[in-house]
Amino acid sequence: MDNTIRLTNIQHFSVHDGPGVRTTVFTKGCNLKCQWCHNPETIQKKPQISYNEELCIGCGMCVKICPEHHRFDVQNGRHIYERKDCKVCEKCAKQCPTNALSVYGISKTVEEIAEEAYRDSMVFPEFGGVTFSGGECLLQAQNVKKTAEILKQKGIHICIDTALNVAWDTIEEILPYTDLFLVDIKAGTEETHRKYTGVTNRMIKENLKKLSQEADIWIRIPMVHHVNDTEEELNEMIEFISSLGDGVKKIQLLKYHSLGKMKYQWIGKECVEFEEPDELYREHILSKMRELPFYVEWN
């Protein structure tokens, strides 16, 4: 059986992915297609070529190395990359002297990831740990579980950052090796959830209800103006979250941002931009969400 995890990055000393200072493992592959995703490189399971035109010096090395020579050209000093039918052999990225061309998507073994994460733990403050994120890390649950098990044996705190859009059996398997779940709620109503993520939220809600009886959870809600912060959406989320068990320890409201905009360009995808709510409306959202019997904060 394959002993690797597909990932895009291991981020060291992260302070936004759970309690304390953490090592975050960003896995590759997601079964949601959130239109506001700020990590679009984690959605597709397979490796992708990233092209940052600002770093290109027009050396033409990629043109020479590409086995399908028509994929690259330099016209009027401007580098042209034709993505259609590219086999992603990665030769161009390995040859590029400035990293204008790079690859999103590598595989590391369970042992390699555990060792790298454990090295970070040597310099953690009193409280920190490792977070498995994505993408959707539970699409690779077997090897995420193996890695978490190794780290738990070393006394390291484990977070699983997930949308819970997987079978309950998958979640049950990772439970013994998880200290805290970070669970995203994308929308309240099924109609909005399907429209902006491509999938229904029925299984997600069922899983979250079960999980709230069995594990500690931080619920995180990316607030996207005119999408999931309408009165209807807020009321639907409040009603649902109120029905959850006492495993819920915190609600984090995440401010929408467009920091991932350039990543879309680098991987040749269109970026859909949304509005940010103003300060007054953010206060309204916070006030309304504080109707919940849980601690609520903007993060």
C-alpha positions in Angstrom: 0.0 0.0 0.0 1.2 3.5 -0.9 2.8 5.2 2.2 2.8 8.7 0.9 0.6 11.9 1.3 0.1 14.3 -1.6 0.7 17.8 -0.4 1.4 21.3 -1.6 3.3 22.6 1.3 4.4 22.1 4.9 4.1 25.5 6.6 6.2 26.0 9.7 5.4 28.2 12.7 1.8 28.9 11.7 -0.4 30.8 14.2 -3.7 30.6 12.4 -4.4 26.9 12.2 -5.3 25.9 15.7 -4.0 26.7 19.2 -0.4 27.9 19.7 2.4 27.7 17.1 1.9 24.9 14.7 3.3 23.0 11.7 0.5 22.9 9.1 0.5 20.1 6.4 -1.4 21.3 3.4 -2.7 18.2 1.6 -3.6 18.3 -2.1 -7.1 17.3 -3.3 -10.5 18.6 -2.2 -14.1 17.4 -2.9 -15.5 20.9 -2.5 -15.0 23.7 -5.0 -15.5 26.8 -2.8 -15.5 29.8 -5.1 -13.7 32.0 -2.5 -11.0 29.4 -1.8 -7.6 31.1 -1.1 -5.7 27.9 -1.6 -6.8 27.0 -5.1 -3.7 24.9 -5.7 -4.9 22.4 -3.1 -8.2 21.6 -4.9 -7.0 19.4 -7.8 -5.5 16.1 -6.7 -2.9 15.9 -9.5 0.3 18.1 -9.6 0.0 21.4 -11.4 2.5 23.7 -13.0 2.6 27.2 -11.5 3.8 30.1 -13.7 4.6 33.4 -12.0 5.3 35.7 -15.0 6.9 38.4 -12.8 9.8 36.1 -12.0 10.4 35.1 -15.7 13.7 36.4 -17.2 12.9 35.1 -20.7 15.9 32.7 -20.8 14.1 30.1 -22.9 15.4 27.2 -20.9 11.8 25.8 -20.6 11.4 26.0 -24.4 14.5 23.8 -24.9 13.7 21.2 -22.2 10.0 20.7 -22.9 9.4 17.3 -24.6 6.4 18.9 -26.4 8.2 21.9 -27.6 5.1 23.8 -28.5 4.1 24.2 -24.9 6.5 27.2 -24.5 7.5 30.2 -26.5 9.1 33.6 -26.0 7.4 36.4 -28.0 8.6 40.0 -27.8 10.5 39.2 -24.6 7.3 37.7 -23.1 7.1 34.1 -22.0 4.1 32.1 -23.3 3.0 28.9 -21.6 0.3 26.8 -23.3 -1.3 24.7 -20.5 -3.7 22.7 -22.7 -2.8 19.0 -22.7 0.4 19.7 -20.8 1.6 16.3 -19.3 3.1 18.0 -16.2 6.3 16.1 -16.6 7.9 18.9 -14.4 11.0 19.2 -16.5 10.4 22.9 -17.1 10.1 23.6 -13.4 13.2 21.7 -12.5 15.1 23.7 -15.2 13.8 27.2 -14.4 16.5 29.2 -12.8 14.2 31.8 -11.1 11.3 29.5 -10.0 9.0 31.3 -12.3 7.9 27.8 -13.2 7.3 25.5 -10.2 5.1 22.6 -9.3 2.2 22.4 -6.8 2.0 18.9 -5.7 4.6 16.6 -4.2 4.4 13.3 -2.3 6.2 12.6 1.0 6.1 9.5 3.0 4.4 9.3 6.4 7.8 9.0 8.1 9.2 12.0 6.2 6.3 14.2 7.3 6.3 13.0 10.8 10.1 13.6 11.1 9.8 17.1 9.7 6.9 18.0 12.0 8.7 16.6 15.0 11.8 18.7 14.4 9.5 21.8 14.7 8.2 20.6 18.0 11.6 21.0 19.5 11.2 24.8 19.3 7.4 25.0 20.0 6.4 27.1 23.0 4.5 25.2 25.7 1.5 24.7 23.5 1.5 24.1 19.8 1.4 21.1 17.5 0.6 19.8 14.1 -2.4 20.6 11.9 -3.4 18.6 8.9 -5.2 20.8 6.4 -5.8 21.0 2.7 -7.5 20.7 0.5 -9.4 18.1 2.4 -6.9 16.1 4.4 -9.5 13.3 5.2 -9.4 12.3 1.5 -6.1 10.8 2.4 -7.3 9.7 5.9 -5.4 6.4 6.1 -1.9 8.0 5.8 -2.9 11.1 7.7 -3.9 8.7 10.5 -0.6 6.9 10.3 1.3 10.2 10.6 -0.9 11.5 13.4 -0.4 8.2 15.3 3.4 8.6 15.1 3.3 12.2 16.3 0.8 11.4 19.1 3.2 8.8 20.4 5.7 11.6 20.8 3.2 13.7 22.7 2.4 16.2 19.9 -1.0 17.9 19.8 -2.9 17.1 16.6 -5.5 19.2 14.8 -7.6 18.0 11.8 -8.8 20.9 9.6 -11.7 19.5 7.6 -15.1 20.3 5.9 -16.3 16.8 7.0 -17.5 16.0 3.5 -16.5 12.4 3.9 -18.1 9.2 5.2 -18.5 9.0 9.0 -16.4 5.8 9.1 -13.4 7.9 7.8 -13.9 10.4 10.6 -14.2 7.7 13.2 -10.9 6.2 12.2 -9.0 9.4 12.9 -10.8 10.2 16.1 -8.4 8.4 18.5 -5.4 10.4 17.1 -7.0 13.9 17.1 -7.0 16.4 19.9 -9.0 19.1 18.1 -11.1 19.3 14.9 -11.2 22.6 13.0 -14.5 22.4 11.0 -15.5 24.8 8.3 -19.1 25.7 7.8 -19.4 27.2 4.4 -23.1 28.2 4.3 -26.3 27.6 6.2 -28.8 26.7 3.5 -28.3 23.7 1.2 -29.1 25.9 -1.8 -26.3 28.4 -1.1 -23.9 25.6 -0.1 -24.5 23.8 -3.4 -24.3 26.9 -5.5 -20.9 28.1 -4.1 -19.2 24.8 -3.2 -20.6 22.4 -5.8 -22.0 20.0 -3.2 -24.8 19.6 -0.7 -24.2 20.1 3.0 -26.4 17.3 4.3 -23.7 14.8 5.0 -21.5 17.6 6.5 -24.2 18.6 8.9 -24.9 15.0 9.9 -21.2 14.4 10.5 -20.8 17.6 12.6 -23.8 16.6 14.8 -22.2 13.3 15.6 -18.7 14.7 16.0 -19.9 17.4 18.4 -20.8 14.6 20.8 -17.4 12.9 20.6 -14.6 15.4 20.1 -13.5 19.0 20.8 -14.3 21.3 17.9 -13.6 24.8 16.8 -16.1 25.8 14.1 -14.7 28.2 11.5 -17.0 30.2 9.2 -15.4 32.1 6.3 -17.8 35.1 6.1 -18.4 36.0 2.4 -20.4 39.2 1.9 -23.8 38.7 0.2 -23.2 34.9 0.1 -23.4 33.5 3.6 -23.8 36.6 5.7 -27.4 37.4 4.8 -30.1 37.2 7.5 -31.4 33.9 6.1 -28.0 32.3 6.1 -27.0 33.6 9.5 -30.3 32.4 11.0 -29.9 29.0 9.4 -26.3 28.6 10.8 -27.3 29.8 14.2 -30.2 27.3 14.4 -28.0 24.5 13.3 -25.0 25.3 15.5 -27.4 25.7 18.5 -28.3 22.0 18.0 -24.7 20.7 18.4 -23.2 19.0 21.4 -20.9 20.5 24.0 -17.8 19.4 22.0 -18.0 22.8 20.3 -15.5 25.0 22.2 -15.3 28.0 19.9 -16.8 29.7 16.8 -14.3 31.6 14.7 -15.6 34.0 12.1 -13.0 34.3 9.3 -12.9 37.6 7.3 -13.0 37.0 3.5 -9.8 38.1 1.8 -8.4 38.0 -1.8 -4.8 37.1 -0.9 -5.1 33.9 -3.0 -5.9 35.9 -6.1 -2.4 35.6 -7.7 -2.4 31.8 -7.1 -5.3 31.5 -9.5 -3.4 33.3 -12.2 -0.3 31.2 -11.6 -2.2 27.9 -12.1 -4.2 29.3 -15.1 -7.6 29.5 -13.3 -10.2 32.3 -13.1 -10.6 33.9 -9.8 -14.1 34.9 -8.6 -13.9 37.9 -6.4 -16.3 38.8 -3.6 -16.9 41.8 -1.4 -15.7 42.3 2.2 -18.3 43.4 4.7 -17.5 46.8 6.3 -16.7 47.2 10.0 -20.3 48.0 10.9 -21.7 44.9 9.2 -19.0 42.8 10.8 -20.1 44.0 14.2 -23.7 43.1 13.2 -22.6 39.6 12.3 -20.7 39.2 15.6 -23.6 40.4 17.6 -26.0 38.0 15.9 -23.7 35.0 16.2 -23.3 35.7 19.9 -26.8 34.5 20.3 -25.1 31.1 20.3 -24.2 29.4 23.6 -20.6 29.2 22.5 -17.6 31.6 22.5 -17.5 33.6 19.3 -14.7 35.7 17.8 -13.4 37.3 14.6 -10.1 35.7 13.7 
